[in-house]
C-alpha cells in the first residue's frame, strides 16, 4: 500500500554547500558501420533509454548510426528522440559502438482520458486507454511542443508513451509526445476465463479488455503472463475495451551476441533470477555496481550486462543500479502536507540533506505506508537528484526503528582537492578524507590506499563514503 503523500526527510550530519546537480556519464565517440572503432569490438545487443543524441547513446555507449537500419515503429533513424526505450544491434568496443539496426516500440499510444497533478508539480498521472502513465517533472522527456507545465487534457488528445514497465503494470514515462490517433498497447495478459469469448485482460488488476475476435495472435501462444503488443481499430472508453486488428506475443531480446545489455525495472525477483521487461536474467555470477545484491528488489531500476544462452536467458556478469544515489542514515525531521502534496524540512542544529518521497515514484519496503516513518528511524534510500537540495527517492527501506549513529552516502563525485583531502559528492556533500586511514581507501572492496585512490579519482566517478561518530572513516569506488 502506498500513501497519498509527499514526505521530506532531513538527515543529520551531512554538510551541504551547494544545490544538487543532475549528472550523466556518457560514452565516447562513434565508430564505423562495421565496428571499425580503432579498438577490438564485439557484437552487441543493447536495450535501454536513449540518454543522448549525436548518433545515439544507450547504456553509456555512443553508437554511430550512419548506416543503421530503423526497425519496427522507428521508421527512420532521424525519428530517434532522447528518452525513447530502444534496442540497438551492432558492435561495440569500450564506450564506442557502431549500430547496424535500431528498433523502437512504444508502451502505449492512444487517447488520454484523464490527467491528474496529485502533488503540486512533482508528477502528473495520465490515463491512456486505461493504462496508468507516470510523468515525472525533470525526468520525463517530451517531443514536439509538449512539456510538463503545458500538459493539460484537451478534447481528442492522443499521446505516444515510451517508458519502463513497473511491477504494478503502470508505466514510468521516459518519453511522451502528442501523436495521431493510432491505437496500440503493450502489456501482460492477466485474465481470460471470466471475460467474453475471444477477449483477454491487460495487467493485474486488469485495466483494459482486448477483443481479438477474428485475429490470430502471432509469434507464440496466448497464455496468462504473456507479454503482448496489440494494435487496435477502436477503443471504447466506457468499458475500457480495445478492438484488436493485430496481436503479437512479444519475446525477449532473443538473438545471441557476444554481449547483451538491458535496462529496466526488476520484476519477478526469485532466487538468483529476475525479469527486466521481457528479458529473463540470471545474476548468480554477477558483479554489482553502485549497490549490492541485497539492494535488488522488484521495482528497482538496473542495467544487466552479460551473454545470452540458447534458451534466451541473459547470464549477467554485471548488474548496475541506475538510481545511483544511496543514503543510509537516521531521520532527523519530517514535514508532511497531505493537502498540497508538498512538504518542508527543518534543520535541528546541523544542515542536512533533504529526501522527497512520492507515492507514484517511491517503492516501499517494510512499510505499510510513508506515515510509518518517524524521527530517529534508520532508513535506506535510493534515488536520483531533484531540484535544489533534494533527492527524489525511488525506494525506501526502514532498516531499524531506532537510530544507528552511522551515515552512508553514495553518489557522483563533482569535485575533489587532494591537498585538503576533501571529496565533494553531488555538489553538496563534502567528505573530509583526512580522518580516513590508509586501509579504508578501497576500489570495490580491495584496499588501494590514499595515494592510489586520489591518483585514480575523477569527476563523474561514483563513490561511497561512511561516517561514524561524526567522522568520515571509509571511502570506496563503486563503479569501473
Order of alpha helices (4+ residues) and beta strands (2+ residues): beta-beta-beta-beta-beta-beta-beta-beta-beta-beta-beta-beta-beta-beta-beta-beta-beta-beta-beta-beta-beta-beta-beta-beta-beta-beta-beta-beta-beta-beta-beta-beta-beta-beta-alpha-beta-beta
